Amino acid sequence: MARALIIVHAPPEAPDCRALTALRLAGALLADSKDVCLFLVEEGARLADPRLGADNPCRALFYELLEVGLEVQVCGGTLKKFGWDQAYPLPGIGRSSMKALSVLMSEADEIVTF
């Protein structure tokens, strides 16, 4: 199965909607029977913040994709920066690292960044 890696560093609140575009692409890739990993780093990790406002268009889509099996990993350095390193707020999301991202990149058939 083809493996796609989507790296998101854009915040879900950004007016250019890069995070939303990343989520929409992830959904399309999943629908196309591709194995997809979403790697969240820096402000992109705010997609996984349970305090993200219900009015944010990314929120519903993010949770929907999690339910259908989207693999999500968050940079450990970013978790520490946000104070989430001891008790990460959302279950089903993996703590990761730049070293792990390097492995993901080596294994991916397709890589896109937002």
N, C-alpha and C positions, 0 to 999 in steps of 0.2 A: 504494500500500500504506500502511496506517495505521502511524504511527510512535509508539512509546511510549518515554518516558524514565523511568528509575527511578534516583533519586538515593539512594545509601546512605551514611549517616554513622554508622550503628550498628555496633559491633564484632561479629564473628562469635561471640564468646564471651558476649555479653550473655544473661542468663537469660530475657529477654522474647522472644528468637528473632526480632527484627525483620529481621536480615540473612537468616536462613533464609526468612522469609516473602517477602522481596524476591526471592530466588532462585527460590522456587516460583512466584511471580507471573511472573517473567521467562520461566520455562519454559512456563507456561500461555499467555502471550502469543505466544511463538514457535510453540507448537503450534497456535495460532489464526491462523497465517500473518501475524503482525504483525512489523514491523521493530522491534527492541528495542535500546536502548542502556542499559547499566548504567554510571552515573557514580559512581565511588567517591571519597569525600572524608573527610578526618580518619580516625577509627577504622574507618570502613567500608572503607578501603583495605587493611585487614588480611585481607580476603577473598582478596586476591591475593598474600598472603605465602606463599611456598612452605614456610615453616616452620610454617604452620598445622597443628595436630595432626591426624593421620589419624583420630582419634576424634571430631573436630568434624563435626557433620552437614552443615555448609556446604561442607566441602572437596570431597567427591565430587560434589555437585550443581554446584558452581562449575566444576569441570573438565569435567563432562559438558556443561554449557551452552556452555562455550568451544568444545568439539569440534563442536557442532551450529551454530555460527556466531553466538553471542551477541557483540555488540560491547561491549567493556569499555574505558572510559577512566578514568584516575586523575588527580586534580588534581596539577599540578606542584608546588604549594606543599606538599602533603601528602607527595609523594615526597621533597622536600628535607628536610622535617621528620623523616622516618623514615630518612634517609640513603640513600635508594634513587635519588637523582637522577642519579648518574653511570652506574650499571649496573643498570637495573631488573631484578629477579629473574625475571619471567615473560615469555616471548615471546608475541606476539599481543595484548598489552594496550597501548593507546596512552597516551602522556603527553598530558595535556590542561591546561586552565586554566579559570579562572572566566569569562574572555571566551568561550572555546569553549563552556562550559556555557550561557552566555546565548544563543548561536546555537542550540544543541541545544534549548533551551527554546522558542525562537521557531519552530523547525521541527516540534516535537512536537505530535501530536494529543492525547496523553494524558501527564500528568506525575504521578508518585507519588513520595513521599519516605518513607524509612524511617530 
